Amino acid sequence: MTNTLDTTATGSEPIEQTRRVVTEIPGPRSRELHERRLAVVPKGVSSALPVYIEKAHGAILVDVDGNQFIDFGAGIGVTTVGHTVEPVVQAAAEQLGDVLHTLFTITPYEEYVRVAELLAEHTPGDFAKKTVLVNSGAEAVENGVKIARKHTGRNGVAVLDHAYHGRTNLTMAMNYKASPYATGFGPFAGDVYRAPNSYPFHDGLSGADAAKRTITYLEKTVGAEDLACLVVEPIQGEGGFIVPADGYLPALQEWCTANGVVFIADEIQSGMARTGAYFASEHFGLVPDLVLSAKGIAAGLPLAGVTGRAEIMDAAQPGGLGGTFGGNPVAAAASIAVFEHIEQAGLLAEARRIEGTLKPLLLELQQKHPIVADVRGIGAMLAIELADPETHEPDGAAVTAIIQHAAKNGVLLLSAGTYANVLRFLPSLAVTDEQIREAVAIIDEAIGDHAGKAVLTTV
Ligand SMILES: *Cc1c(COP(=O)(O)O)cnc(C)c1O
């Protein structure tokens, strides 16, 4: 709310931090670009909202037709510090002129080491930690599993229902949802075991009971002695911003520790200040053996990491970890600036401010519209689940209708959830209270409309 007119780092025209719709959505230039794209980009790569973006700053996306959207997706939790924030753009630009690439496994550079130091400092746990940097979240998951297997000498990988871990071969096997991520893409990696999770809205179980169910399942279907690791998202992302019941995750961690199973927190979506802590693990008192980061770690430059206990990380033999672009100097320089910006701009507090503004508004929506069956999340990682209030039967059509209505009104919203019936809010931490209120008013309107239509069609 403070600075509605914010300048971009490159000194180009400032982007007013307001929504503005000047054409139909998508506009004519976006539709033209979409035609070109259909000829050369495969159908497997889809776009939630085919408006083509020309510029972005703070919490605003500007498309090629001059429409401005308040961005509640942040590229799925990537531009957490805000779009094109000045110190990050500057650090990356300076690095571009210094050195673009050497390959850390040939001739190393300081920026990689600095990111590793920052991750050691900011991930939970007060012990010696080491980090390997890679290019993507899925690659971080793959490396976490490799390291856990080498360390334990075991093969089994445990994951949870509603999990999402990526689109590579191993991670496809680790996801809950086959369609669209895995359908037709097999054969898949073996030795992956998926256990029931904690999903309070649907299972009604206490943390202790849900943990008992998960642990019993793993003990009976695999056996701890064959498990290298358990990979959990502290708050499940694609699965629908599912916050587990109190005590669930600590019980899983305790069981892992007691049984020599490496406890891996996939913080790719929940990490990097999004929830008002550097890592969501902190909210649950977890001290994971390994923490996976990606998405928000470099504000849009491709970077990911596996950070963990030095003795586990050192299990891999020299040459066993790495890759051509992993820990690229420009991405690493941007990441250092992200860490600094989180401190300097007090972004952990901003995430809590966003929760303080948005959550009560979502609870009001729930009071008003029974279809808003659950409100959940922490910090700037909030969601509503749309379902029949009695039966909990998912209502994905309502989510689609809301997203379309919002887009037409200059608000970018994303769905989530195994049944695509969750509306998730993961704005950049630059989003203002006023922008939040505008977005919720539009959602309120859309739910009202949708409910009206639903009534009409059933009459
Ligand atoms: C996005 C995501 C991944 C995969 O990251 P990519 O960079 O897309 O490979 C893995 N785990 C979680 C929790 C994610 O949200």
The ligand as an SDF file (V2000), in Angstrom:
LIG
                    3D

 15 15  0  0  0  0  0  0  0  0999 V2000
    7.5660  -27.5380   -8.0740 C   0  0  0  0  0  0  0  0  0  0  0  0
    7.8950  -28.6040   -7.1210 C   0  0  0  0  0  0  0  0  0  0  0  0
    8.8330  -29.5960   -7.4190 C   0  0  0  0  0  0  0  0  0  0  0  0
    9.5040  -29.6830   -8.7640 C   0  0  0  0  0  0  0  0  0  0  0  0
   10.2850  -28.5610   -9.0330 O   0  0  0  0  0  0  0  0  0  0  0  0
   10.7010  -28.2420  -10.5550 P   0  0  0  0  0  0  0  0  0  0  0  0
   11.6420  -27.0800  -10.4270 O   0  0  0  0  0  0  0  0  0  0  0  0
    9.4470  -27.9130  -11.2900 O   0  0  0  0  0  0  0  0  0  0  0  0
   11.3700  -29.4580  -11.0800 O   0  0  0  0  0  0  0  0  0  0  0  0
    9.1110  -30.5320   -6.4480 C   0  0  0  0  0  0  0  0  0  0  0  0
    8.5280  -30.4950   -5.2470 N   0  0  0  0  0  0  0  0  0  0  0  0
    7.6200  -29.5470   -4.9190 C   0  0  0  0  0  0  0  0  0  0  0  0
    7.0000  -29.5500   -3.5670 C   0  0  0  0  0  0  0  0  0  0  0  0
    7.2530  -28.5820   -5.8530 C   0  0  0  0  0  0  0  0  0  0  0  0
    6.3380  -27.6620   -5.5490 O   0  0  0  0  0  0  0  0  0  0  0  0
  1  2  1  0
  2  3  1  0
  2 14  2  0
  3  4  1  0
  3 10  2  0
  4  5  1  0
  5  6  1  0
  6  7  2  0
  6  8  1  0
  6  9  1  0
 10 11  1  0
 11 12  2  0
 12 13  1  0
 12 14  1  0
 14 15  1  0
M  END
$$$$
